[in-house]
Structure formats: structure tokens, C-alpha cells
Amino acid sequence: MNSVVEAKIKDFLILNLKYKSTQVGAILEKIDETARMAGFDVDERFAAAGLGAGPEARVASRIVDASILGNGTETPEYAMKKEIDDWVRRSKQIKR
């Protein structure tokens, strides 16, 4: 994962979506995992992948896109938050 993009994602999750810093590690792990499954690294190309990467990666792609101030995607914010809440609930908390 690109460290600059990772820092922007952390800031977006904490400042805009109001997640705790203890939850961000699990979210970042899930984003990285879905990007690898789709054949991408977490960078600008993955941010543009959208639906082409699959349903779960669509949300991860939207998070990356919004973090690096992209144009936005077809995924609404409530769907993004619902998927993130599922990731946090199913994962252990990782300090990153």
C-alpha cells in the first residue's frame, strides 16, 4: 500500500466518517485485501476500478477515491458506511 494514500485514507476515515483510530487498522487491512483480490495495489488505479473489481471492492475503491479527492463514484455514502461497519464487526481491531 502506498504510504501517502494510506495516510489520506486514515485521515478520511477518522475526520470525515468519524471512525475510531482503533477501527482504522481493520478497515485498512480489508481495503488492502480486496484490492489484492482484484489485482490492484491501493493507489489511483484502484480508486478508479469501481464496479469492475467486484461488490466488496467497489466500496473499498470508493473509500480510496474519496480519500484522494477523486470525482466520486456511484456508491452512496450510507452503503459505504454499512459495509465498513460490517468489516469492523467481523475483524479484530488492529493498531496501524
C-alpha positions in Angstrom: 0.0 0.0 0.0 1.3 3.4 -0.9 2.1 5.2 2.4 0.8 8.6 1.1 -2.5 7.0 0.1 -2.7 5.1 3.4 -2.3 8.3 5.3 -5.0 10.0 3.3 -7.4 7.1 3.9 -6.7 7.2 7.6 -7.5 10.9 7.7 -10.7 10.4 5.7 -11.9 7.6 7.9 -11.2 9.4 11.1 -12.1 13.0 10.2 -14.9 12.6 7.7 -16.5 9.3 8.6 -15.8 9.6 12.3 -14.3 6.1 12.9 -12.0 5.5 15.9 -8.3 5.1 15.3 -8.5 1.6 16.7 -11.0 0.7 14.0 -9.0 2.1 11.1 -6.4 -0.7 11.1 -9.1 -3.3 10.4 -10.6 -1.2 7.7 -7.2 -0.6 6.0 -6.5 -4.4 6.1 -9.8 -5.1 4.4 -9.2 -2.4 1.7 -5.7 -3.9 1.1 -7.1 -7.4 0.9 -9.9 -6.6 -1.5 -7.5 -4.6 -3.7 -5.1 -7.6 -3.9 -8.0 -9.9 -4.8 -9.0 -7.6 -7.7 -5.4 -7.5 -8.9 -4.6 -3.9 -7.8 -2.4 -2.1 -5.4 -4.1 0.5 -3.2 -3.4 3.6 -5.4 -5.1 5.8 -8.0 -5.8 2.8 -10.4 -7.7 1.0 -7.6 -9.6 4.2 -6.8 -10.9 4.2 -10.5 -11.7 0.5 -10.5 -15.2 0.8 -9.0 -17.7 -2.0 -10.0 -15.1 -3.7 -12.2 -13.4 -5.0 -9.1 -16.4 -6.7 -7.5 -19.1 -5.7 -5.0 -17.0 -5.6 -1.9 -14.1 -4.0 -3.7 -16.5 -1.4 -5.0 -16.8 0.0 -1.5 -13.1 -0.1 -0.9 -12.5 1.6 -4.2 -15.0 4.3 -3.2 -13.2 4.9 0.1 -9.8 5.3 -1.7 -11.3 7.5 -4.4 -12.9 9.8 -1.8 -9.7 9.9 0.3 -7.6 11.1 -2.6 -10.3 13.6 -3.6 -11.4 11.9 -6.7 -14.5 12.6 -8.7 -16.7 10.2 -6.7 -18.5 7.0 -7.7 -21.9 5.6 -7.9 -21.7 4.1 -4.4 -23.7 6.2 -1.9 -22.2 7.1 1.5 -24.7 5.1 3.5 -23.8 1.9 1.6 -20.2 2.6 2.2 -20.7 3.1 5.9 -22.8 -0.1 6.2 -20.0 -2.2 4.5 -17.3 -0.6 6.7 -19.4 -1.3 9.8 -19.6 -5.0 8.7 -15.8 -5.1 8.2 -15.2 -3.6 11.7 -17.7 -6.0 13.3 -16.1 -9.1 11.6 -12.5 -8.1 12.2 -10.3 -7.8 15.2 -9.1 -4.3 15.9 -5.6 -3.6 14.6 -3.5 -0.6 15.6 -1.9 0.7 12.4 
